[in-house]
């Protein structure tokens, strides 16, 4: 009973941290452009995360609950360690004000458990998940770069586009908000499963009830802990206008929903940041973007936290099983 109580607290804290990290790729572009207030961001984010989880969250939950670690090793102790390791890794990233992949720290924690038990479906990781982790962020960068290059820099060939944008500025702002909601929906379709998957795999809760119960907590985390990641993604890399924010949001959300349909736990944060890097590269040049302190810090945190989550999971399972055998 005590372990279940602790697990419940960890799941709530994990979901709150995911909400804090996820609100940045959803609304940072609009927030950075001062097009919408934080209070409205939290409300819209909460609603669409819940909708995305209920409608499309099942496939990724199945992957994390059944297709990485054999079900016989997913018990209360294992899930407790997985959620703790992922939560700690994500919390550290939020303290550093770097939007981090909830999917990657969760997969890292499950991998650590698999390495400890010496039973793990490496085929799923190496031939299904990791290739998409590489391909989709690159696609996010390329697609955003190509789309944004149509209007930037301003030149004689694209002046007619600017005329149309200025003529329909109000409609463009509404479109940008709708696309940001689309991003929040994509987060619900993929990231809520990071908490639900291990719980459902261990038989603690069903997938649909888990998605319904846990997804609203994302909004709570966004409201209480989301300002730092919002500032980082929306202001510190490159200021985003209405049109550029719409491109960034549409590209990243579409790629994430594609991953959700395939059952791939994918990082929207990385898709979004790579998309923003593409805008920055066009405005400031590739070298200037890579030389930014926040860019370098982001890549370092992205590389470290999944490994940290994996090692933490492995070590805590070793400690728990060592003491339980005494």
N, C-alpha and C positions, 0 to 999 in steps of 0.2 A: 504493500500500500504506500509506503514511504517513497519507494522508487518510482511508482506511478505518479505520485504527487510531484516529485522532482522533475520527471519527464514532462509533465504538463506545463510546469513553469518554464522549462527549457524550450519547449515547442512554441509557447507564446512569445518568449524573448527572441527566438530565432525568426519567427514570422514578423515581429516588429522590426528587427534588423533588416530583413528582406524588404519590408515596406520602405524603410529609410533609404536603402540602397536603390530600390526600384523606382522611386518617385523621380529620381534625377533623370534617367533616360526617358521617362514619360513626358515630363513637363519642364525640364531644365531650359530647353530652348525658348519656350514662351516666358518662363520666369526671368531668364537672362535678358530677354527683350522687353521686359516690363509690360507684357501684354495681358497678364492675368495675375490676380493676387493669390497669396499662398492658401488662404482659407478655401477658395474655390478649387484650387488644385487638389487639396486633400479630399474634398467631397467627390469630385469627378474621378479621381484616382481610385478611391475606395469602391465606388459603384462598378466601375468597369473591370477592376481586378476580380471582383466576385463573379461577374458575368462570364469572364474569360475562363475562370477556374471551373465553373459548373458546366459550361458548354464544351470546352476543349481540353480540360485538365487531366483526363483519364489516361491517355496514352503515355505521357511522361511518368505518371505515377506508377504505371505498370513496369516501365523500364527500371525505375529506381527501386521498386519493391520486389521484383522477381528476376530481372535479367542481368543483374551484376553479381549479387551475392546469393548463393543457394539458400532457399527458404529455411532449411533446417538450422542455419546459423543466425537467423534473424530472430532473436528473442529480446526480452525486455532490457537486459544488460547491454546487448549489442546496439540496440536502437538508442539507448540512453547515451552511449559513448559517441555514436555517429552524430546525433543531434548536438551534443555538447561540443564536439570538435568543430563541426561546421559553424555553430553559433559563435564560438570563440574566435575563429578565423575571420568571420564576417564582421564581428564587433571591432576587432583590431583594425580592419580596413576602414570602417566607418569613423573610428577615432582619428585615423590619418587623413580623413576626408577624401578618400579615394573610392568612387563607386566600384564595387567588386562583384564578381560573378557568384551568385548564390549557388548556381548549378555546379560550378567547378569545385567549390569548397565542399559541397555535399558529395559529389562523386569522389573527391579526394578522401573524405572520411570513410565512405563505403569501401574504397580501394584499400585503405589502411586496415579495415576489418578483414577484408578478403586475404590480404597478405598475412595477417596474424593467423587466421584459420587455415591458410594454405588451400583455400578453395575460392576461386573467383573466376567469373566468366570474362576472361581477358579478350576473347573474340569480340564481345559487345563493346568493350572499351576501345580497343585498338583499331577495329575495322568499321565501327559504326559511329561512336561518339567523338573520338579525337579527330578523325578526318573532318567532321563537320565543324569542330571547334577552330580548325585552321581555315577551312574553305569559306565559311559564312562571314567571319570578320573581314577577310580579304574582299569578298564580294560587296560587303557594306561600304568599304572604302572606295572600291572601283565604281560602283553604281552611283554613289553620292558624288564622286569626283566628276563623272561624265555628265550627270544631270545638272549639277551646279555650274559646270563649265559652259552650259548653254546660255546662262544669263550673266556669268561673271568671267572676266571683267566686262563692264559696259563697253559696247562698241557699235559701230554703225549697223552691223548685221542683226543685232538683237534689241535695238532701241524700241521696236514695235512691241516687244514683250513687256518692257518697262511701262510703256504707255497703257497697256491693258491692265497691268498690275495696279498702277496708280488709279486707274478708272474704277477698279473693283476692289479697293483696299478693304472695305468692310467685309465683303464676302471672303476675302483672303484670310482675314483674321478668324472668321468663323470656321473656315476650312482647317486652319492651323489647330484650333482647339479640338475639332472633331478628330483630327489625325492623332493628336496627343491622347485622346480617349482610346483611340485604336491601339496605341502603344500600351496603355494600361490593360486593355483587354488581352493583348499578347502576353503580358507579364502574368496575368492570371492563368492563361492557358499553359504556361510552362513552369513558372517559378514556384507556385503554390505546391506543386508536386514534390519539391525538395523536402518539405516537412511531411507531406501526406504519404509519399512513396514508402519510406522505411517503416512508418507506422502501420500501413496497410499490409506490407510484406510480412510483418511480425504478427499480424492478426489482431492488433490492438484496436483498430478502427477500420471501417470500410472506406473505400476510395471516395465515393460520392459524399457520404456524411462528413468525411475528413475535409474534403474540398469546401463544403458549405460552411463548416465550423471555423476553419483556419483562415480562409481568404479575407474575412472582414478585419482580421488583426493587422493585415498589411496597411490598411488605412490608418490605424492607430499608431503604428511605427512611423509612417510617413509624417504624421502630424507632430510627433514628439521628437523625432531624431533625424528628419530629412533635410533640414536647412543646410548643413555642411555639404553633403553631396550635391544638392541643388546649386549652391554657389560654385562648386568646383566645376561641374559639367557645363553650367550655363554662363559663367562669366570669366573663369580664369584661363580657359584655353583660347576661345575666340568668341566675341559677341556675335550672336545670331539674330538675323532679322526674321521677319514673318515668313518669307518664301523659303529661305534656307532652313529654318526650323521645320517647316512642313516637309521638305525633302528628307531631312535627317530622320524625322519621326516615321514617315511612310516607309522608307527603305528598311529601317531596322525592325519595325513591327512586322512587316510582311515576311522578312527572313525568319523572324522568331516563330511566327505562326506556322510557317513551312516546317520548321524543326519540330514544333509541337505535334503536328500531324504525323510526322515520322516517329514520334516517341523519343526524340533526342532532347535530353536536358541541356539546353543551350543558354549561353550568356547574352542576354539583351544588353547588359551594361557594356560588354566589349563591342558588340555590334554598334551600339550607339556612339561610344567614344571613338571608334574607328571612323564612323561616319562624320563625326565632328572634326576629327583630325583631317579628313579629306577637305572639308570647308576651309580649315586653317591653312592647309597646304596650298590651296588656290589663292587665298588672300595674302598669306605671308611667306609662301614658299615652303618646300619640303624640309629644307635644312633648318629654317627658323622654328618650324613646328617641332621637329625632333630635338632641337636644342632647348626647348622650354623645360624648365625645372619640373613643372607639373606633368609634362609628357613622360619624362624619364622616371619620375616617381610612380606614375601610374603603371608603367610596364614592369617596374621592379615589384610592386605590390601584387600585380597580377601573377607574376611568376612564383612568388614566395608563398602566398596564402594557400593555394591548393596543396602544395607540398607540406606546409605546416599543418594543415588539416589532416592529411594522410598520416603523418608521423604522430600527431597527437592521438588520433584514433587507435593506432597500433599500440602505442605505449600505455594508454589507459586500459585497453583490453587486456594487455599483459599484466598490469597491476591488479585489476579487478579479479582476473582468473587466478592469479598467484595467491591472493589473500583468501579467495573463496575455497581454495584447496587446502589451506592450513588447518 
